[in-house]
Amino acid sequence: MPHPATRAILLLTALALGGCAVIDDTDSTPIVGQLESGIVAIGGETTGWQIVQPGLVTGRTIEADVSGVLTEAEHLDRRFVQAFGEIETRTSPERGERRVLVVTELREAP
């Protein structure tokens, strides 16, 4: 089990992403939103996928690394999903630090 400070940071990150995330006993962070592929960034510094969470005015997005569930991701592209995984910080020369959800499980949202 991770250090309590790590759990607190993950919870605060989840709340900053729109309050749609919950930390459970496995430390997997479910994010609910529309899965989208074809995302581009300067220098190719992206996974190419993101999850857009619904919002009042504009949705909030989090970059998603779906390499471990690519077949499911391709099937669920442009659909509302529940994505489970862990949020990590990645650093790249052009974009600097960014949060990425490393998806370990992907389901169509009910």
C-alpha positions as CSV (number, residue, x, y, z in Angstrom):
1,M,0.0,0.0,0.0
2,P,1.4,3.4,-0.9
3,H,2.4,6.0,1.6
4,P,-0.6,8.1,2.9
5,A,0.9,11.2,1.4
6,T,0.8,9.5,-2.0
7,R,-2.9,8.6,-1.6
8,A,-3.6,12.2,-0.6
9,I,-1.9,13.6,-3.7
10,L,-3.8,11.2,-5.9
11,L,-7.1,12.2,-4.3
12,L,-6.3,15.9,-4.7
13,T,-5.3,15.3,-8.3
14,A,-8.6,13.4,-8.8
15,L,-10.6,16.3,-7.4
16,A,-8.7,18.8,-9.6
17,L,-9.8,16.7,-12.6
18,G,-13.4,17.4,-11.9
19,G,-14.4,15.3,-8.9
20,C,-15.1,12.2,-11.1
21,A,-12.3,10.1,-9.6
22,V,-12.3,8.0,-6.5
23,I,-9.4,6.2,-4.9
24,D,-10.2,2.6,-3.9
25,D,-8.2,-0.1,-2.0
26,T,-6.3,-1.0,-5.1
27,D,-5.2,2.6,-5.7
28,S,-6.8,2.4,-9.1
29,T,-8.3,5.8,-10.2
30,P,-11.5,5.4,-12.2
31,I,-12.0,8.4,-14.6
32,V,-15.3,8.7,-16.4
33,G,-15.5,10.6,-19.7
34,Q,-15.3,10.3,-23.5
35,L,-12.3,8.5,-24.8
36,E,-10.7,10.2,-27.9
37,S,-7.8,9.2,-30.1
38,G,-5.9,11.1,-32.7
39,I,-4.5,13.7,-30.3
40,V,-1.3,15.5,-31.4
41,A,1.2,17.7,-29.6
42,I,4.4,19.6,-30.3
43,G,7.3,17.2,-30.9
44,G,5.0,14.2,-30.8
45,E,5.0,14.5,-27.0
46,T,1.6,12.7,-26.4
47,T,0.2,9.3,-26.1
48,G,-2.3,10.2,-28.8
49,W,-5.3,9.5,-26.5
50,Q,-7.2,11.5,-23.9
51,I,-10.3,11.3,-21.8
52,V,-12.6,14.3,-21.8
53,Q,-14.7,14.6,-18.6
54,P,-18.0,16.4,-18.9
55,G,-18.1,19.9,-17.4
56,L,-20.6,22.8,-17.0
57,V,-19.0,25.0,-19.7
58,T,-16.1,23.0,-21.1
59,G,-14.9,19.5,-20.4
60,R,-11.7,18.7,-18.6
61,T,-9.2,16.4,-20.2
62,I,-6.5,14.0,-19.0
63,E,-4.0,12.4,-21.3
64,A,-4.4,8.6,-21.3
65,D,-1.8,5.9,-22.0
66,V,-3.8,3.0,-23.3
67,S,-0.9,0.9,-24.6
68,G,-1.9,-1.9,-22.2
69,V,-5.5,-2.0,-23.3
70,L,-5.1,-0.9,-26.9
71,T,-7.6,-3.3,-28.4
72,E,-10.4,-2.2,-26.0
73,A,-9.5,1.4,-26.5
74,E,-9.8,1.2,-30.3
75,H,-13.2,-0.4,-29.9
76,L,-14.4,2.2,-27.4
77,D,-12.9,5.3,-29.2
78,R,-15.3,8.3,-29.0
79,R,-17.5,6.5,-26.4
80,F,-18.0,7.3,-22.8
81,V,-15.8,5.0,-20.7
82,Q,-14.7,4.2,-17.2
83,A,-10.9,4.1,-17.2
84,F,-9.0,2.6,-14.3
85,G,-5.3,3.1,-13.7
86,E,-2.8,5.3,-12.0
87,I,-2.0,8.9,-12.7
88,E,1.7,9.6,-13.3
89,T,3.7,12.7,-14.1
90,R,5.7,12.6,-17.4
91,T,8.2,15.2,-18.4
92,S,9.0,16.1,-22.0
93,P,11.3,18.8,-23.5
94,E,8.5,20.9,-25.3
95,R,5.5,20.4,-23.0
96,G,7.2,20.1,-19.6
97,E,5.4,18.1,-16.9
98,R,2.0,16.7,-17.6
99,R,-0.4,14.2,-15.9
100,V,-1.1,11.0,-17.7
101,L,-3.5,8.3,-16.7
102,V,-1.9,4.9,-17.3
103,V,-4.9,2.8,-18.1
104,T,-5.0,-0.8,-16.8
105,E,-8.7,-1.5,-17.4
106,L,-11.2,0.1,-19.7
107,R,-15.0,-0.3,-19.7
108,E,-17.9,1.3,-21.5
109,A,-19.6,3.7,-19.0
110,P,-23.1,2.7,-18.0
